[in-house]
Amino acid sequence: MDLAVKFEDFDSTESFLGLGKDKYDLILGMPWLEKHEPWIDWRGEAIGASRPAVSDRALMSNVPTSVRDWGARDGRQGAYAPEEELGVTDSN
């Protein structure tokens, strides 16, 4: 049977097999655990999403966000951008 599973930022529809066992609330198999990588608090009997859900429309940018990123983009570790690249002018 397909069931909606929702907690924190996790929202998914998963297929479950009903076993008719009153001893367990739910059995999660290794494939599900490997796919979703939840955090598990065994003593507190809690489970949660390890990382926020990512939309299929999420975008990644290759635009540097700092001077350090600018220098490292061409393999120059610790390099700094020239002042003219940063729009810095000498006020003297």
mmCIF file as gemmi writes it, N, C-alpha and C atoms, coordinates in Angstrom:
data_model
loop_
_atom_site.group_PDB
_atom_site.id
_atom_site.type_symbol
_atom_site.label_atom_id
_atom_site.label_alt_id
_atom_site.label_comp_id
_atom_site.label_asym_id
_atom_site.label_entity_id
_atom_site.label_seq_id
_atom_site.pdbx_PDB_ins_code
_atom_site.Cartn_x
_atom_site.Cartn_y
_atom_site.Cartn_z
_atom_site.occupancy
_atom_site.B_iso_or_equiv
_atom_site.pdbx_formal_charge
_atom_site.auth_seq_id
_atom_site.auth_asym_id
_atom_site.pdbx_PDB_model_num
ATOM 1 N N . MET Axp A 1 ? 0.841 -1.171 0 1 0 ? 1 A 1
ATOM 2 C CA . MET Axp A 1 ? 0 0 0 1 0 ? 1 A 1
ATOM 3 C C . MET Axp A 1 ? 0.886 1.234 0 1 0 ? 1 A 1
ATOM 4 N N . ASP Axp A 2 ? 0.471 2.276 -0.695 1 0 ? 2 A 1
ATOM 5 C CA . ASP Axp A 2 ? 1.217 3.529 -0.743 1 0 ? 2 A 1
ATOM 6 C C . ASP Axp A 2 ? 0.713 4.458 0.354 1 0 ? 2 A 1
ATOM 7 N N . LEU Axp A 3 ? 1.658 5.024 1.109 1 0 ? 3 A 1
ATOM 8 C CA . LEU Axp A 3 ? 1.326 5.948 2.195 1 0 ? 3 A 1
ATOM 9 C C . LEU Axp A 3 ? 2.167 7.203 2.077 1 0 ? 3 A 1
ATOM 10 N N . ALA Axp A 4 ? 1.563 8.348 2.419 1 0 ? 4 A 1
ATOM 11 C CA . ALA Axp A 4 ? 2.311 9.603 2.475 1 0 ? 4 A 1
ATOM 12 C C . ALA Axp A 4 ? 3.103 9.63 3.777 1 0 ? 4 A 1
ATOM 13 N N . VAL Axp A 5 ? 4.391 9.946 3.666 1 0 ? 5 A 1
ATOM 14 C CA . VAL Axp A 5 ? 5.265 10.05 4.831 1 0 ? 5 A 1
ATOM 15 C C . VAL Axp A 5 ? 5.706 11.502 4.917 1 0 ? 5 A 1
ATOM 16 N N . LYS Axp A 6 ? 5.33 12.165 6.015 1 0 ? 6 A 1
ATOM 17 C CA . LYS Axp A 6 ? 5.661 13.582 6.171 1 0 ? 6 A 1
ATOM 18 C C . LYS Axp A 6 ? 6.179 13.838 7.575 1 0 ? 6 A 1
ATOM 19 N N . PHE Axp A 7 ? 7.339 14.461 7.671 1 0 ? 7 A 1
ATOM 20 C CA . PHE Axp A 7 ? 7.859 14.979 8.933 1 0 ? 7 A 1
ATOM 21 C C . PHE Axp A 7 ? 8.926 16.004 8.613 1 0 ? 7 A 1
ATOM 22 N N . GLU Axp A 8 ? 8.994 17.067 9.414 1 0 ? 8 A 1
ATOM 23 C CA . GLU Axp A 8 ? 9.908 18.181 9.185 1 0 ? 8 A 1
ATOM 24 C C . GLU Axp A 8 ? 9.819 18.6 7.719 1 0 ? 8 A 1
ATOM 25 N N . ASP Axp A 9 ? 10.956 18.634 7.015 1 0 ? 9 A 1
ATOM 26 C CA . ASP Axp A 9 ? 10.971 19.005 5.6 1 0 ? 9 A 1
ATOM 27 C C . ASP Axp A 9 ? 10.821 17.8 4.68 1 0 ? 9 A 1
ATOM 28 N N . PHE Axp A 10 ? 10.633 16.622 5.246 1 0 ? 10 A 1
ATOM 29 C CA . PHE Axp A 10 ? 10.528 15.39 4.46 1 0 ? 10 A 1
ATOM 30 C C . PHE Axp A 10 ? 9.081 15.187 4.037 1 0 ? 10 A 1
ATOM 31 N N . ASP Axp A 11 ? 8.874 14.964 2.767 1 0 ? 11 A 1
ATOM 32 C CA . ASP Axp A 11 ? 7.53 14.734 2.235 1 0 ? 11 A 1
ATOM 33 C C . ASP Axp A 11 ? 7.661 13.775 1.057 1 0 ? 11 A 1
ATOM 34 N N . SER Axp A 12 ? 7.167 12.559 1.224 1 0 ? 12 A 1
ATOM 35 C CA . SER Axp A 12 ? 7.334 11.543 0.191 1 0 ? 12 A 1
ATOM 36 C C . SER Axp A 12 ? 6.188 10.544 0.27 1 0 ? 12 A 1
ATOM 37 N N . THR Axp A 13 ? 5.91 9.898 -0.83 1 0 ? 13 A 1
ATOM 38 C CA . THR Axp A 13 ? 4.959 8.788 -0.842 1 0 ? 13 A 1
ATOM 39 C C . THR Axp A 13 ? 5.768 7.513 -0.997 1 0 ? 13 A 1
ATOM 40 N N . GLU Axp A 14 ? 5.579 6.588 -0.072 1 0 ? 14 A 1
ATOM 41 C CA . GLU Axp A 14 ? 6.355 5.354 -0.046 1 0 ? 14 A 1
ATOM 42 C C . GLU Axp A 14 ? 5.415 4.157 -0.101 1 0 ? 14 A 1
ATOM 43 N N . SER Axp A 15 ? 5.904 3.065 -0.64 1 0 ? 15 A 1
ATOM 44 C CA . SER Axp A 15 ? 5.14 1.817 -0.687 1 0 ? 15 A 1
ATOM 45 C C . SER Axp A 15 ? 5.469 0.975 0.533 1 0 ? 15 A 1
ATOM 46 N N . PHE Axp A 16 ? 4.443 0.502 1.228 1 0 ? 16 A 1
ATOM 47 C CA . PHE Axp A 16 ? 4.619 -0.316 2.423 1 0 ? 16 A 1
ATOM 48 C C . PHE Axp A 16 ? 3.885 -1.637 2.254 1 0 ? 16 A 1
ATOM 49 N N . LEU Axp A 17 ? 4.385 -2.633 2.93 1 0 ? 17 A 1
ATOM 50 C CA . LEU Axp A 17 ? 3.771 -3.951 2.943 1 0 ? 17 A 1
ATOM 51 C C . LEU Axp A 17 ? 3.194 -4.173 4.332 1 0 ? 17 A 1
ATOM 52 N N . GLY Axp A 18 ? 1.899 -4.385 4.426 1 0 ? 18 A 1
ATOM 53 C CA . GLY Axp A 18 ? 1.266 -4.642 5.719 1 0 ? 18 A 1
ATOM 54 C C . GLY Axp A 18 ? 1.55 -6.06 6.174 1 0 ? 18 A 1
ATOM 55 N N . LEU Axp A 19 ? 2.106 -6.206 7.373 1 0 ? 19 A 1
ATOM 56 C CA . LEU Axp A 19 ? 2.462 -7.529 7.876 1 0 ? 19 A 1
ATOM 57 C C . LEU Axp A 19 ? 1.498 -8.049 8.93 1 0 ? 19 A 1
ATOM 58 N N . GLY Axp A 20 ? 0.614 -7.189 9.441 1 0 ? 20 A 1
ATOM 59 C CA . GLY Axp A 20 ? -0.312 -7.624 10.477 1 0 ? 20 A 1
ATOM 60 C C . GLY Axp A 20 ? 0.371 -7.925 11.799 1 0 ? 20 A 1
ATOM 61 N N . LYS Axp A 21 ? 1.495 -7.297 12.043 1 0 ? 21 A 1
ATOM 62 C CA . LYS Axp A 21 ? 2.23 -7.512 13.294 1 0 ? 21 A 1
ATOM 63 C C . LYS Axp A 21 ? 1.927 -6.361 14.251 1 0 ? 21 A 1
ATOM 64 N N . ASP Axp A 22 ? 1.406 -6.663 15.412 1 0 ? 22 A 1
ATOM 65 C CA . ASP Axp A 22 ? 1.112 -5.631 16.401 1 0 ? 22 A 1
ATOM 66 C C . ASP Axp A 22 ? 2.343 -5.249 17.216 1 0 ? 22 A 1
ATOM 67 N N . LYS Axp A 23 ? 3.415 -6.003 17.077 1 0 ? 23 A 1
ATOM 68 C CA . LYS Axp A 23 ? 4.61 -5.764 17.879 1 0 ? 23 A 1
ATOM 69 C C . LYS Axp A 23 ? 5.401 -4.544 17.404 1 0 ? 23 A 1
ATOM 70 N N . TYR Axp A 24 ? 5.322 -4.194 16.12 1 0 ? 24 A 1
ATOM 71 C CA . TYR Axp A 24 ? 6.115 -3.106 15.553 1 0 ? 24 A 1
ATOM 72 C C . TYR Axp A 24 ? 5.203 -2.056 14.933 1 0 ? 24 A 1
ATOM 73 N N . ASP Axp A 25 ? 5.574 -0.771 15.117 1 0 ? 25 A 1
ATOM 74 C CA . ASP Axp A 25 ? 4.837 0.312 14.472 1 0 ? 25 A 1
ATOM 75 C C . ASP Axp A 25 ? 5.141 0.351 12.976 1 0 ? 25 A 1
ATOM 76 N N . LEU Axp A 26 ? 6.429 0.178 12.657 1 0 ? 26 A 1
ATOM 77 C CA . LEU Axp A 26 ? 6.868 0.291 11.272 1 0 ? 26 A 1
ATOM 78 C C . LEU Axp A 26 ? 8.246 -0.346 11.149 1 0 ? 26 A 1
ATOM 79 N N . ILE Axp A 27 ? 8.493 -1.027 10.063 1 0 ? 27 A 1
ATOM 80 C CA . ILE Axp A 27 ? 9.815 -1.592 9.791 1 0 ? 27 A 1
ATOM 81 C C . ILE Axp A 27 ? 10.351 -0.902 8.544 1 0 ? 27 A 1
ATOM 82 N N . LEU Axp A 28 ? 11.491 -0.226 8.689 1 0 ? 28 A 1
ATOM 83 C CA . LEU Axp A 28 ? 12.135 0.439 7.559 1 0 ? 28 A 1
ATOM 84 C C . LEU Axp A 28 ? 13.308 -0.413 7.105 1 0 ? 28 A 1
ATOM 85 N N . GLY Axp A 29 ? 13.334 -0.767 5.841 1 0 ? 29 A 1
ATOM 86 C CA . GLY Axp A 29 ? 14.41 -1.597 5.314 1 0 ? 29 A 1
ATOM 87 C C . GLY Axp A 29 ? 15.657 -0.791 4.989 1 0 ? 29 A 1
ATOM 88 N N . MET Axp A 30 ? 16.759 -1.49 4.793 1 0 ? 30 A 1
ATOM 89 C CA . MET Axp A 30 ? 18.024 -0.841 4.462 1 0 ? 30 A 1
ATOM 90 C C . MET Axp A 30 ? 17.944 -0.02 3.175 1 0 ? 30 A 1
ATOM 91 N N . PRO Axp A 31 ? 17.253 -0.475 2.127 1 0 ? 31 A 1
ATOM 92 C CA . PRO Axp A 31 ? 17.172 0.369 0.926 1 0 ? 31 A 1
ATOM 93 C C . PRO Axp A 31 ? 16.54 1.737 1.22 1 0 ? 31 A 1
ATOM 94 N N . TRP Axp A 32 ? 15.488 1.772 2.045 1 0 ? 32 A 1
ATOM 95 C CA . TRP Axp A 32 ? 14.845 3.042 2.393 1 0 ? 32 A 1
ATOM 96 C C . TRP Axp A 32 ? 15.792 3.897 3.225 1 0 ? 32 A 1
ATOM 97 N N . LEU Axp A 33 ? 16.444 3.294 4.216 1 0 ? 33 A 1
ATOM 98 C CA . LEU Axp A 33 ? 17.371 4.034 5.074 1 0 ? 33 A 1
ATOM 99 C C . LEU Axp A 33 ? 18.544 4.593 4.271 1 0 ? 33 A 1
ATOM 100 N N . GLU Axp A 34 ? 19.079 3.816 3.336 1 0 ? 34 A 1
ATOM 101 C CA . GLU Axp A 34 ? 20.182 4.288 2.499 1 0 ? 34 A 1
ATOM 102 C C . GLU Axp A 34 ? 19.733 5.414 1.573 1 0 ? 34 A 1
ATOM 103 N N . LYS Axp A 35 ? 18.531 5.315 1.047 1 0 ? 35 A 1
ATOM 104 C CA . LYS Axp A 35 ? 18.022 6.329 0.12 1 0 ? 35 A 1
ATOM 105 C C . LYS Axp A 35 ? 17.775 7.661 0.816 1 0 ? 35 A 1
ATOM 106 N N . HIS Axp A 36 ? 17.185 7.633 2.014 1 0 ? 36 A 1
ATOM 107 C CA . HIS Axp A 36 ? 16.757 8.866 2.674 1 0 ? 36 A 1
ATOM 108 C C . HIS Axp A 36 ? 17.7 9.344 3.775 1 0 ? 36 A 1
ATOM 109 N N . GLU Axp A 37 ? 18.597 8.497 4.263 1 0 ? 37 A 1
ATOM 110 C CA . GLU Axp A 37 ? 19.594 8.836 5.28 1 0 ? 37 A 1
ATOM 111 C C . GLU Axp A 37 ? 19.019 9.654 6.446 1 0 ? 37 A 1
ATOM 112 N N . PRO Axp A 38 ? 18.009 9.138 7.138 1 0 ? 38 A 1
ATOM 113 C CA . PRO Axp A 38 ? 17.448 9.895 8.263 1 0 ? 38 A 1
ATOM 114 C C . PRO Axp A 38 ? 18.371 9.839 9.477 1 0 ? 38 A 1
ATOM 115 N N . TRP Axp A 39 ? 18.196 10.791 10.407 1 0 ? 39 A 1
ATOM 116 C CA . TRP Axp A 39 ? 18.859 10.651 11.708 1 0 ? 39 A 1
ATOM 117 C C . TRP Axp A 39 ? 17.908 9.851 12.576 1 0 ? 39 A 1
ATOM 118 N N . ILE Axp A 40 ? 18.468 9.051 13.447 1 0 ? 40 A 1
ATOM 119 C CA . ILE Axp A 40 ? 17.65 8.201 14.309 1 0 ? 40 A 1
ATOM 120 C C . ILE Axp A 40 ? 18.108 8.363 15.747 1 0 ? 40 A 1
ATOM 121 N N . ASP Axp A 41 ? 17.177 8.7 16.629 1 0 ? 41 A 1
ATOM 122 C CA . ASP Axp A 41 ? 17.434 8.771 18.071 1 0 ? 41 A 1
ATOM 123 C C . ASP Axp A 41 ? 16.826 7.511 18.67 1 0 ? 41 A 1
ATOM 124 N N . TRP Axp A 42 ? 17.667 6.502 18.865 1 0 ? 42 A 1
ATOM 125 C CA . TRP Axp A 42 ? 17.174 5.207 19.333 1 0 ? 42 A 1
ATOM 126 C C . TRP Axp A 42 ? 16.568 5.294 20.722 1 0 ? 42 A 1
ATOM 127 N N . ARG Axp A 43 ? 17.218 6.003 21.641 1 0 ? 43 A 1
ATOM 128 C CA . ARG Axp A 43 ? 16.703 6.109 23.017 1 0 ? 43 A 1
ATOM 129 C C . ARG Axp A 43 ? 15.426 6.936 23.076 1 0 ? 43 A 1
ATOM 130 N N . GLY Axp A 44 ? 15.38 8.006 22.301 1 0 ? 44 A 1
ATOM 131 C CA . GLY Axp A 44 ? 14.2 8.865 22.286 1 0 ? 44 A 1
ATOM 132 C C . GLY Axp A 44 ? 13.105 8.361 21.365 1 0 ? 44 A 1
ATOM 133 N N . GLU Axp A 45 ? 13.392 7.263 20.667 1 0 ? 45 A 1
ATOM 134 C CA . GLU Axp A 45 ? 12.433 6.664 19.734 1 0 ? 45 A 1
ATOM 135 C C . GLU Axp A 45 ? 11.897 7.689 18.739 1 0 ? 45 A 1
ATOM 136 N N . ALA Axp A 46 ? 12.849 8.387 18.079 1 0 ? 46 A 1
ATOM 137 C CA . ALA Axp A 46 ? 12.474 9.425 17.115 1 0 ? 46 A 1
ATOM 138 C C . ALA Axp A 46 ? 13.302 9.263 15.841 1 0 ? 46 A 1
ATOM 139 N N . ILE Axp A 47 ? 12.754 9.76 14.745 1 0 ? 47 A 1
ATOM 140 C CA . ILE Axp A 47 ? 13.435 9.73 13.452 1 0 ? 47 A 1
ATOM 141 C C . ILE Axp A 47 ? 13.188 11.068 12.775 1 0 ? 47 A 1
ATOM 142 N N . GLY Axp A 48 ? 14.147 11.544 12.008 1 0 ? 48 A 1
ATOM 143 C CA . GLY Axp A 48 ? 13.984 12.826 11.339 1 0 ? 48 A 1
ATOM 144 C C . GLY Axp A 48 ? 14.784 12.89 10.056 1 0 ? 48 A 1
ATOM 145 N N . ALA Axp A 49 ? 14.496 13.9 9.252 1 0 ? 49 A 1
ATOM 146 C CA . ALA Axp A 49 ? 15.195 14.093 7.987 1 0 ? 49 A 1
ATOM 147 C C . ALA Axp A 49 ? 16.595 14.62 8.258 1 0 ? 49 A 1
ATOM 148 N N . SER Axp A 50 ? 17.604 13.972 7.67 1 0 ? 50 A 1
ATOM 149 C CA . SER Axp A 50 ? 18.985 14.404 7.86 1 0 ? 50 A 1
ATOM 150 C C . SER Axp A 50 ? 19.283 15.696 7.135 1 0 ? 50 A 1
ATOM 151 N N . ARG Axp A 51 ? 18.646 15.9 6.023 1 0 ? 51 A 1
ATOM 152 C CA . ARG Axp A 51 ? 18.877 17.125 5.275 1 0 ? 51 A 1
ATOM 153 C C . ARG Axp A 51 ? 17.549 17.569 4.681 1 0 ? 51 A 1
ATOM 154 N N . PRO Axp A 52 ? 17.401 18.857 4.482 1 0 ? 52 A 1
ATOM 155 C CA . PRO Axp A 52 ? 16.139 19.34 3.935 1 0 ? 52 A 1
ATOM 156 C C . PRO Axp A 52 ? 15.873 18.776 2.548 1 0 ? 52 A 1
ATOM 157 N N . ALA Axp A 53 ? 14.625 18.614 2.25 1 0 ? 53 A 1
ATOM 158 C CA . ALA Axp A 53 ? 14.243 18.143 0.918 1 0 ? 53 A 1
ATOM 159 C C . ALA Axp A 53 ? 14.666 19.177 -0.111 1 0 ? 53 A 1
ATOM 160 N N . VAL Axp A 54 ? 15.136 18.721 -1.247 1 0 ? 54 A 1
ATOM 161 C CA . VAL Axp A 54 ? 15.577 19.616 -2.309 1 0 ? 54 A 1
ATOM 162 C C . VAL Axp A 54 ? 14.586 19.522 -3.454 1 0 ? 54 A 1
ATOM 163 N N . SER Axp A 55 ? 14.122 20.649 -3.876 1 0 ? 55 A 1
ATOM 164 C CA . SER Axp A 55 ? 13.181 20.69 -4.989 1 0 ? 55 A 1
ATOM 165 C C . SER Axp A 55 ? 13.877 20.271 -6.279 1 0 ? 55 A 1
ATOM 166 N N . ASP Axp A 56 ? 13.136 19.642 -7.158 1 0 ? 56 A 1
ATOM 167 C CA . ASP Axp A 56 ? 13.686 19.285 -8.467 1 0 ? 56 A 1
ATOM 168 C C . ASP Axp A 56 ? 14.068 20.532 -9.254 1 0 ? 56 A 1
ATOM 169 N N . ARG Axp A 57 ? 13.507 21.667 -8.858 1 0 ? 57 A 1
ATOM 170 C CA . ARG Axp A 57 ? 13.786 22.909 -9.567 1 0 ? 57 A 1
ATOM 171 C C . ARG Axp A 57 ? 14.884 23.731 -8.899 1 0 ? 57 A 1
ATOM 172 N N . ALA Axp A 58 ? 15.526 23.184 -7.875 1 0 ? 58 A 1
ATOM 173 C CA . ALA Axp A 58 ? 16.581 23.925 -7.182 1 0 ? 58 A 1
ATOM 174 C C . ALA Axp A 58 ? 17.727 24.204 -8.147 1 0 ? 58 A 1
ATOM 175 N N . LEU Axp A 59 ? 18.311 25.362 -8.011 1 0 ? 59 A 1
ATOM 176 C CA . LEU Axp A 59 ? 19.398 25.761 -8.9 1 0 ? 59 A 1
ATOM 177 C C . LEU Axp A 59 ? 20.708 25.858 -8.143 1 0 ? 59 A 1
ATOM 178 N N . MET Axp A 60 ? 21.772 25.539 -8.825 1 0 ? 60 A 1
ATOM 179 C CA . MET Axp A 60 ? 23.1 25.738 -8.277 1 0 ? 60 A 1
ATOM 180 C C . MET Axp A 60 ? 23.791 26.748 -9.169 1 0 ? 60 A 1
ATOM 181 N N . SER Axp A 61 ? 24.632 27.569 -8.574 1 0 ? 61 A 1
ATOM 182 C CA . SER Axp A 61 ? 25.325 28.596 -9.33 1 0 ? 61 A 1
ATOM 183 C C . SER Axp A 61 ? 26.823 28.355 -9.29 1 0 ? 61 A 1
ATOM 184 N N . ASN Axp A 62 ? 27.502 28.657 -10.383 1 0 ? 62 A 1
ATOM 185 C CA . ASN Axp A 62 ? 28.951 28.585 -10.391 1 0 ? 62 A 1
ATOM 186 C C . ASN Axp A 62 ? 29.567 29.97 -10.246 1 0 ? 62 A 1
ATOM 187 N N . VAL Axp A 63 ? 28.746 30.963 -9.922 1 0 ? 63 A 1
ATOM 188 C CA . VAL Axp A 63 ? 29.233 32.317 -9.716 1 0 ? 63 A 1
ATOM 189 C C . VAL Axp A 63 ? 29.898 32.395 -8.35 1 0 ? 63 A 1
ATOM 190 N N . PRO Axp A 64 ? 31.145 32.882 -8.294 1 0 ? 64 A 1
ATOM 191 C CA . PRO Axp A 64 ? 31.829 32.981 -6.997 1 0 ? 64 A 1
ATOM 192 C C . PRO Axp A 64 ? 31.061 33.877 -6.039 1 0 ? 64 A 1
ATOM 193 N N . THR Axp A 65 ? 31.077 33.497 -4.775 1 0 ? 65 A 1
ATOM 194 C CA . THR Axp A 65 ? 30.38 34.29 -3.763 1 0 ? 65 A 1
ATOM 195 C C . THR Axp A 65 ? 31.347 35.001 -2.832 1 0 ? 65 A 1
ATOM 196 N N . SER Axp A 66 ? 32.658 34.794 -3.02 1 0 ? 66 A 1
ATOM 197 C CA . SER Axp A 66 ? 33.638 35.482 -2.188 1 0 ? 66 A 1
ATOM 198 C C . SER Axp A 66 ? 34.943 35.605 -2.951 1 0 ? 66 A 1
ATOM 199 N N . VAL Axp A 67 ? 35.833 36.434 -2.436 1 0 ? 67 A 1
ATOM 200 C CA . VAL Axp A 67 ? 37.143 36.604 -3.052 1 0 ? 67 A 1
ATOM 201 C C . VAL Axp A 67 ? 37.895 35.281 -3.042 1 0 ? 67 A 1
ATOM 202 N N . ARG Axp A 68 ? 37.789 34.534 -1.955 1 0 ? 68 A 1
ATOM 203 C CA . ARG Axp A 68 ? 38.474 33.243 -1.877 1 0 ? 68 A 1
ATOM 204 C C . ARG Axp A 68 ? 37.971 32.32 -2.988 1 0 ? 68 A 1
ATOM 205 N N . ASP Axp A 69 ? 36.665 32.303 -3.241 1 0 ? 69 A 1
ATOM 206 C CA . ASP Axp A 69 ? 36.126 31.484 -4.327 1 0 ? 69 A 1
ATOM 207 C C . ASP Axp A 69 ? 36.674 31.938 -5.677 1 0 ? 69 A 1
ATOM 208 N N . TRP Axp A 70 ? 36.812 33.248 -5.869 1 0 ? 70 A 1
ATOM 209 C CA . TRP Axp A 70 ? 37.307 33.774 -7.136 1 0 ? 70 A 1
ATOM 210 C C . TRP Axp A 70 ? 38.707 33.25 -7.41 1 0 ? 70 A 1
ATOM 211 N N . GLY Axp A 71 ? 39.563 33.279 -6.408 1 0 ? 71 A 1
ATOM 212 C CA . GLY Axp A 71 ? 40.935 32.82 -6.587 1 0 ? 71 A 1
ATOM 213 C C . GLY Axp A 71 ? 41.02 31.329 -6.796 1 0 ? 71 A 1
ATOM 214 N N . ALA Axp A 72 ? 40.18 30.578 -6.14 1 0 ? 72 A 1
ATOM 215 C CA . ALA Axp A 72 ? 40.247 29.121 -6.211 1 0 ? 72 A 1
ATOM 216 C C . ALA Axp A 72 ? 39.622 28.574 -7.484 1 0 ? 72 A 1
ATOM 217 N N . ARG Axp A 73 ? 38.82 29.369 -8.179 1 0 ? 73 A 1
ATOM 218 C CA . ARG Axp A 73 ? 38.112 28.826 -9.341 1 0 ? 73 A 1
ATOM 219 C C . ARG Axp A 73 ? 39.053 28.402 -10.455 1 0 ? 73 A 1
ATOM 220 N N . ASP Axp A 74 ? 40.224 29.014 -10.537 1 0 ? 74 A 1
ATOM 221 C CA . ASP Axp A 74 ? 41.201 28.63 -11.552 1 0 ? 74 A 1
ATOM 222 C C . ASP Axp A 74 ? 42.331 27.815 -10.942 1 0 ? 74 A 1
ATOM 223 N N . GLY Axp A 75 ? 42.104 27.263 -9.749 1 0 ? 75 A 1
ATOM 224 C CA . GLY Axp A 75 ? 43.112 26.443 -9.107 1 0 ? 75 A 1
ATOM 225 C C . GLY Axp A 75 ? 44.168 27.228 -8.36 1 0 ? 75 A 1
ATOM 226 N N . ARG Axp A 76 ? 43.93 28.514 -8.13 1 0 ? 76 A 1
ATOM 227 C CA . ARG Axp A 76 ? 44.905 29.342 -7.418 1 0 ? 76 A 1
ATOM 228 C C . ARG Axp A 76 ? 44.491 29.444 -5.961 1 0 ? 76 A 1
ATOM 229 N N . GLN Axp A 77 ? 44.897 28.498 -5.168 1 0 ? 77 A 1
ATOM 230 C CA . GLN Axp A 77 ? 44.547 28.488 -3.749 1 0 ? 77 A 1
ATOM 231 C C . GLN Axp A 77 ? 45.094 29.738 -3.066 1 0 ? 77 A 1
ATOM 232 N N . GLY Axp A 78 ? 44.259 30.401 -2.308 1 0 ? 78 A 1
ATOM 233 C CA . GLY Axp A 78 ? 44.689 31.573 -1.544 1 0 ? 78 A 1
ATOM 234 C C . GLY Axp A 78 ? 44.891 32.809 -2.395 1 0 ? 78 A 1
ATOM 235 N N . ALA Axp A 79 ? 44.53 32.765 -3.676 1 0 ? 79 A 1
ATOM 236 C CA . ALA Axp A 79 ? 44.714 33.926 -4.543 1 0 ? 79 A 1
ATOM 237 C C . ALA Axp A 79 ? 43.614 34.943 -4.273 1 0 ? 79 A 1
ATOM 238 N N . TYR Axp A 80 ? 43.915 36.19 -4.57 1 0 ? 80 A 1
ATOM 239 C CA . TYR Axp A 80 ? 42.931 37.253 -4.395 1 0 ? 80 A 1
ATOM 240 C C . TYR Axp A 80 ? 42.627 37.881 -5.742 1 0 ? 80 A 1
ATOM 241 N N . ALA Axp A 81 ? 41.421 38.368 -5.881 1 0 ? 81 A 1
ATOM 242 C CA . ALA Axp A 81 ? 41.018 39.028 -7.118 1 0 ? 81 A 1
ATOM 243 C C . ALA Axp A 81 ? 41.695 40.385 -7.202 1 0 ? 81 A 1
ATOM 244 N N . PRO Axp A 82 ? 42.091 40.794 -8.406 1 0 ? 82 A 1
ATOM 245 C CA . PRO Axp A 82 ? 42.623 42.149 -8.564 1 0 ? 82 A 1
ATOM 246 C C . PRO Axp A 82 ? 41.558 43.154 -8.151 1 0 ? 82 A 1
ATOM 247 N N . GLU Axp A 83 ? 42.015 44.286 -7.617 1 0 ? 83 A 1
ATOM 248 C CA . GLU Axp A 83 ? 41.064 45.289 -7.113 1 0 ? 83 A 1
ATOM 249 C C . GLU Axp A 83 ? 40.09 45.747 -8.19 1 0 ? 83 A 1
ATOM 250 N N . GLU Axp A 84 ? 40.57 45.832 -9.444 1 0 ? 84 A 1
ATOM 251 C CA . GLU Axp A 84 ? 39.656 46.283 -10.499 1 0 ? 84 A 1
ATOM 252 C C . GLU Axp A 84 ? 38.539 45.27 -10.752 1 0 ? 84 A 1
ATOM 253 N N . GLU Axp A 85 ? 38.817 43.982 -10.506 1 0 ? 85 A 1
ATOM 254 C CA . GLU Axp A 85 ? 37.776 42.958 -10.641 1 0 ? 85 A 1
ATOM 255 C C . GLU Axp A 85 ? 36.702 43.126 -9.58 1 0 ? 85 A 1
ATOM 256 N N . LEU Axp A 86 ? 37.113 43.606 -8.413 1 0 ? 86 A 1
ATOM 257 C CA . LEU Axp A 86 ? 36.176 43.761 -7.305 1 0 ? 86 A 1
ATOM 258 C C . LEU Axp A 86 ? 35.489 45.118 -7.308 1 0 ? 86 A 1
ATOM 259 N N . GLY Axp A 87 ? 35.9 46.001 -8.222 1 0 ? 87 A 1
ATOM 260 C CA . GLY Axp A 87 ? 35.308 47.326 -8.272 1 0 ? 87 A 1
ATOM 261 C C . GLY Axp A 87 ? 35.836 48.25 -7.192 1 0 ? 87 A 1
ATOM 262 N N . VAL Axp A 88 ? 37.038 47.965 -6.69 1 0 ? 88 A 1
ATOM 263 C CA . VAL Axp A 88 ? 37.636 48.79 -5.64 1 0 ? 88 A 1
ATOM 264 C C . VAL Axp A 88 ? 38.494 49.855 -6.297 1 0 ? 88 A 1
ATOM 265 N N . THR Axp A 89 ? 38.337 51.086 -5.872 1 0 ? 89 A 1
ATOM 266 C CA . THR Axp A 89 ? 39.177 52.168 -6.388 1 0 ? 89 A 1
ATOM 267 C C . THR Axp A 89 ? 39.974 52.762 -5.255 1 0 ? 89 A 1
ATOM 268 N N . ASP Axp A 90 ? 41.131 53.283 -5.592 1 0 ? 90 A 1
ATOM 269 C CA . ASP Axp A 90 ? 42.007 53.909 -4.596 1 0 ? 90 A 1
ATOM 270 C C . ASP Axp A 90 ? 41.456 55.285 -4.273 1 0 ? 90 A 1
ATOM 271 N N . SER Axp A 91 ? 41.164 55.516 -3.009 1 0 ? 91 A 1
ATOM 272 C CA . SER Axp A 91 ? 40.583 56.803 -2.599 1 0 ? 91 A 1
ATOM 273 C C . SER Axp A 91 ? 41.646 57.847 -2.32 1 0 ? 91 A 1
ATOM 274 N N . ASN Axp A 92 ? 42.945 57.521 -2.454 1 0 ? 92 A 1
ATOM 275 C CA . ASN Axp A 92 ? 44.035 58.493 -2.197 1 0 ? 92 A 1
ATOM 276 C C . ASN Axp A 92 ? 44.308 59.351 -3.382 1 0 ? 92 A 1
